[in-house]
Amino acid sequence: MQKLHIISIQKEYLDIVAYQLFDIFGDKLELLPITLQQLTMETVSEEDLVLLSKEVLRGITSPFIPETCVVIVANREVNIAAAEKLSALQGSQRILIINDTVEHGEETAVSLKTIFYEHSYRVYDPADTVPSDIDWIVTPGEIALVPAGFPNVIDIGPRTLDYLTIDQIASQLDASMSDTVLMNRYFRSQVTIAGKRKSKEEEHPSGDRQPGNPSVGLRAAQAITLDPEEIESIQKKIERTGFLDESLVILSIYKEGKDAFEQLGRAKVKDRLLERGIRLSDQQLRVRLETMQDEQLIHARIGRGGTRIAEKGEAFLELFRNLNK
């Protein structure tokens, strides 16, 4: 399987991109996300693909990347699946964009203007005060940077890779993928990220700083259902290699990691099991993970970045949570 190295300065952005790419290319590529600080001369091999988060990284990383490697620079775009609140705004609104840098704010403003063209946009400069003649503040996942006291705030979540970047990656694959399949998977990845973010908002409604939510929130639909025979079969196979309760805790750790866009390797999982009073050896954990992977409850295709829970695993976990309420 081909390898795609994703190199970024910021880990938070790296995690989101890795999860988006897993939704699109999880059966085509081994994804290896690393921060710039983790990059060494041995990281990238001659036949690997490389995705850089910014053009500025091309020069910095060039000594570490063989000349034969295809290097793609990522472009980011507003996640339209997470912008339903903007879709509900009526008339022409005066919108202030707040991002982590003015440069990123300007990129976000350009993206929004091409989609929601009826509104006017300005970019916030931290050196200035918040203008008084605006109707809404919009931020792409940087809610902590929004000054307190302004009621009309919309967080559209972090920007994701744009379709052009996805198409560039697809063109380098050994295994071909039709345009229709690629487009459908791209939209799925946006809905997945938007849905997880929405679930967080619903779990912590006090964090929503926008009164009078103008639209119905997007919910991530549970696509997998399990009948009683499937549940019993999975349960028996898990119990043959360990305690069911331990495996449920492992699944819940991966679910928490997925919701936080966090990649979890075995070492992190062991640490979090210890925090819950469960001590497993490397061999014991490996056996439990192999069983769950055989049952398609987890996916282990994010290279050294770790493993993540599958939709089937989420459905299985949710079932047992409901039974024990």
C-alpha positions in Angstrom: 0.0 0.0 0.0 1.3 3.5 -0.9 2.3 5.8 1.9 1.3 9.4 2.2 3.2 11.6 4.7 1.3 14.6 6.0 3.6 17.2 7.3 2.4 20.2 9.3 3.6 22.7 11.9 0.4 22.5 14.0 -0.7 19.2 15.4 -4.4 20.2 15.7 -4.5 20.9 11.9 -2.6 17.7 11.3 -5.1 15.6 13.1 -8.1 17.0 11.3 -6.5 16.5 7.9 -5.5 13.0 8.7 -9.1 12.1 9.7 -10.4 13.8 6.5 -8.0 11.8 4.3 -8.8 8.6 6.1 -12.4 9.0 5.2 -11.4 9.4 1.5 -8.3 7.2 1.0 -8.4 4.8 4.0 -8.5 1.8 1.7 -6.0 3.2 -0.7 -3.2 4.7 1.3 -1.3 4.3 4.6 -1.4 7.7 6.2 1.6 8.9 8.2 0.9 12.3 9.8 3.8 14.0 11.5 4.7 17.5 12.7 7.7 19.3 11.3 9.6 18.7 14.5 9.2 14.9 14.1 10.6 14.9 10.6 14.0 13.1 10.2 16.1 11.9 7.3 14.7 8.4 7.7 11.0 9.4 7.7 10.2 9.6 3.9 11.2 6.9 1.4 11.7 7.4 -2.4 8.4 6.1 -3.5 6.2 7.8 -0.9 3.8 10.7 -1.4 4.1 13.9 0.7 1.5 16.4 1.6 2.7 19.7 3.1 0.3 22.0 5.0 1.9 25.2 3.6 4.1 26.2 0.7 6.7 27.6 3.1 7.4 24.1 4.2 8.7 23.1 0.8 12.1 24.6 1.3 12.3 23.6 5.0 11.5 20.0 4.3 13.4 19.5 1.0 16.6 18.1 2.7 14.5 15.4 4.3 12.5 14.4 1.2 14.0 12.3 -1.7 13.8 14.1 -5.1 11.8 11.2 -6.5 8.9 11.9 -4.2 5.8 13.6 -5.4 5.2 16.6 -3.1 1.7 18.3 -2.9 1.0 21.5 -1.0 -2.4 21.6 0.6 -5.1 24.2 0.0 -7.8 24.7 2.5 -11.4 25.5 2.0 -14.4 26.3 4.2 -16.2 23.1 5.2 -19.6 23.8 3.6 -21.2 21.0 5.6 -20.4 22.9 8.8 -21.7 26.3 7.6 -25.4 25.7 7.8 -25.9 28.6 10.2 -24.5 30.9 7.6 -27.0 29.5 5.1 -29.8 30.5 7.3 -28.9 34.1 7.6 -31.4 36.4 5.8 -30.5 39.4 3.6 -27.1 41.0 3.3 -25.2 40.7 6.6 -22.0 42.5 7.6 -19.6 39.8 8.8 -16.3 40.0 10.6 -13.9 37.1 10.2 -11.7 36.1 13.2 -8.9 33.6 12.6 -5.6 32.8 14.2 -3.8 35.0 11.8 -4.8 37.9 9.5 -3.5 35.9 6.5 -5.7 32.9 7.4 -8.6 35.3 8.0 -8.3 36.7 4.5 -8.2 33.2 3.1 -11.4 32.4 5.0 -13.1 35.6 3.8 -12.3 34.8 0.2 -13.7 31.3 0.5 -16.9 32.5 2.2 -17.4 35.2 -0.4 -17.3 32.7 -3.2 -20.0 30.6 -1.5 -22.2 33.1 0.5 -21.7 36.0 -1.9 -24.7 38.0 -0.6 -22.8 39.1 2.5 -20.0 41.5 3.0 -16.8 40.4 4.9 -14.1 42.1 6.8 -11.1 40.5 8.5 -10.3 41.2 12.2 -6.8 42.5 13.0 -6.0 41.9 16.7 -4.2 45.3 16.8 -7.6 47.0 16.3 -10.9 47.0 18.2 -13.9 45.1 17.0 -15.8 47.3 14.6 -19.2 48.5 15.9 -20.9 48.3 12.5 -21.0 44.5 12.1 -23.9 42.0 12.3 -22.1 38.8 12.9 -18.7 37.4 13.9 -17.7 34.2 12.0 -14.7 32.1 13.0 -13.3 28.9 11.5 -12.8 27.0 14.7 -11.0 29.8 16.7 -13.8 30.6 19.1 -11.3 31.2 21.9 -10.0 34.2 20.0 -13.5 35.9 19.8 -13.7 38.8 22.2 -16.3 38.3 24.9 -19.5 40.2 25.0 -20.5 39.9 21.3 -23.7 37.8 21.1 -23.9 37.0 17.3 -21.1 34.5 16.8 -21.0 31.6 14.4 -18.2 29.0 14.6 -18.1 27.2 11.2 -15.3 24.9 12.4 -11.8 24.4 11.0 -11.2 24.6 7.3 -10.6 21.3 5.5 -8.6 20.3 2.5 -10.2 21.5 -0.7 -11.2 19.2 -3.5 -8.3 20.3 -5.8 -5.9 18.9 -3.2 -7.8 15.7 -2.9 -7.9 15.3 -6.7 -4.1 15.8 -6.8 -3.6 13.0 -4.3 -6.0 10.7 -6.1 -4.1 11.3 -9.4 -0.9 9.8 -7.8 -2.6 6.6 -6.6 -1.6 3.2 -8.0 -5.3 2.1 -7.7 -7.6 4.3 -9.7 -10.7 5.9 -8.2 -13.6 7.3 -10.3 -14.5 11.0 -10.1 -17.9 10.1 -8.7 -16.5 7.9 -5.9 -13.9 10.6 -5.1 -16.4 13.4 -4.9 -18.8 11.3 -2.8 -16.0 10.4 -0.4 -14.9 14.1 -0.2 -18.4 15.2 0.8 -18.6 12.3 3.3 -15.3 13.5 4.9 -16.8 17.0 5.3 -20.0 15.7 6.8 -18.0 13.5 9.2 -16.0 16.4 10.5 -19.0 18.7 10.8 -21.0 16.0 12.5 -18.4 15.4 15.2 -18.2 19.0 15.8 -21.9 19.3 16.1 -22.1 16.4 18.5 -19.6 18.3 20.8 -21.8 21.4 20.7 -24.8 19.4 21.7 -22.9 17.7 24.6 -21.8 21.1 25.8 -24.5 23.6 24.9 -23.1 26.2 27.3 -20.2 26.6 24.9 -22.5 27.9 22.1 -22.2 31.7 22.2 -24.9 32.4 19.6 -28.4 33.0 21.0 -31.3 32.2 18.8 -29.6 29.6 16.6 -31.0 30.4 13.1 -31.0 26.8 11.8 -31.5 23.2 12.7 -28.2 21.6 13.5 -26.6 19.0 11.3 -26.5 15.6 13.0 -24.2 12.8 12.0 -26.5 10.0 11.1 -25.6 6.5 12.4 -25.2 4.6 9.2 -24.6 1.2 10.9 -27.2 -0.9 12.6 -26.6 -4.2 14.4 -29.1 -7.0 14.8 -29.1 -9.2 17.9 -27.3 -12.1 16.2 -24.5 -9.9 15.1 -24.2 -8.4 18.6 -24.1 -11.9 20.2 -21.5 -13.1 17.7 -19.2 -10.0 18.3 -19.6 -10.4 22.0 -18.6 -14.0 22.0 -15.5 -13.4 19.9 -14.4 -10.6 22.1 -14.9 -12.7 25.3 -12.7 -15.5 23.8 -9.7 -13.2 23.8 -10.4 -11.1 26.9 -13.0 -9.4 29.1 -15.9 -7.6 27.3 -15.7 -4.7 29.7 -12.1 -4.0 28.9 -12.8 -4.0 25.2 -15.7 -1.6 25.7 -13.4 0.8 27.6 -10.9 0.6 24.7 -13.6 1.4 22.2 -14.7 4.4 24.4 -11.1 5.7 24.5 -11.0 5.5 20.6 -14.4 7.2 20.5 -13.1 10.1 22.6 -10.0 10.3 20.4 -12.1 10.4 17.3 -14.3 13.2 18.7 -11.2 15.2 19.5 -9.6 14.4 16.1 -6.8 12.8 18.1 -4.7 9.9 16.8 -4.1 7.2 19.4 -1.3 4.8 19.3 -1.1 1.8 21.6 1.1 3.6 24.2 -1.6 6.3 24.6 -4.3 3.7 24.9 -2.4 1.9 27.6 -1.9 5.1 29.5 -5.6 5.9 29.4 -6.6 2.4 30.4 -4.3 2.8 33.4 -6.1 6.0 34.3 -9.3 3.9 34.4 -7.7 1.3 36.6 -7.1 -1.3 33.8 -3.5 -2.6 33.4 -2.8 -4.5 30.1 0.5 -5.8 28.7 1.5 -5.0 25.2 0.5 -8.5 24.1 -2.9 -8.4 25.9 -3.7 -5.1 24.2 -2.6 -6.2 20.8 -4.8 -9.4 21.0 -7.8 -7.3 21.9 -7.2 -4.8 19.1 -6.7 -7.6 16.6 -10.0 -9.1 17.6 -11.8 -5.8 17.3 -10.2 -5.1 13.9 -11.3 -8.6 12.7 -14.8 -7.6 13.7 -14.4 -4.2 11.9 -15.0 -2.3 15.1 -11.8 -0.3 14.6 -9.5 0.8 11.7 -5.8 0.5 12.0 -4.6 2.3 8.9 -3.2 5.6 10.0 0.4 4.3 10.1 2.3 5.3 13.2 -0.4 7.8 13.9 -2.6 5.1 15.4 -6.0 3.5 15.2 -9.5 4.9 15.1 -13.0 3.6 15.9 -15.2 2.5 13.0 -18.9 3.3 12.6 -19.6 -0.4 13.5 -17.6 0.0 16.6 -19.5 3.2 17.6 -22.8 1.4 17.0 -21.7 -1.6 19.2 -20.4 0.8 21.9 -23.6 2.8 21.9 -25.7 -0.3 22.2 -24.0 -1.4 25.4 -24.1 2.1 26.9 -27.8 2.2 26.4 -28.3 -1.2 27.9 -26.4 -0.1 31.1 -28.2 3.2 31.6 
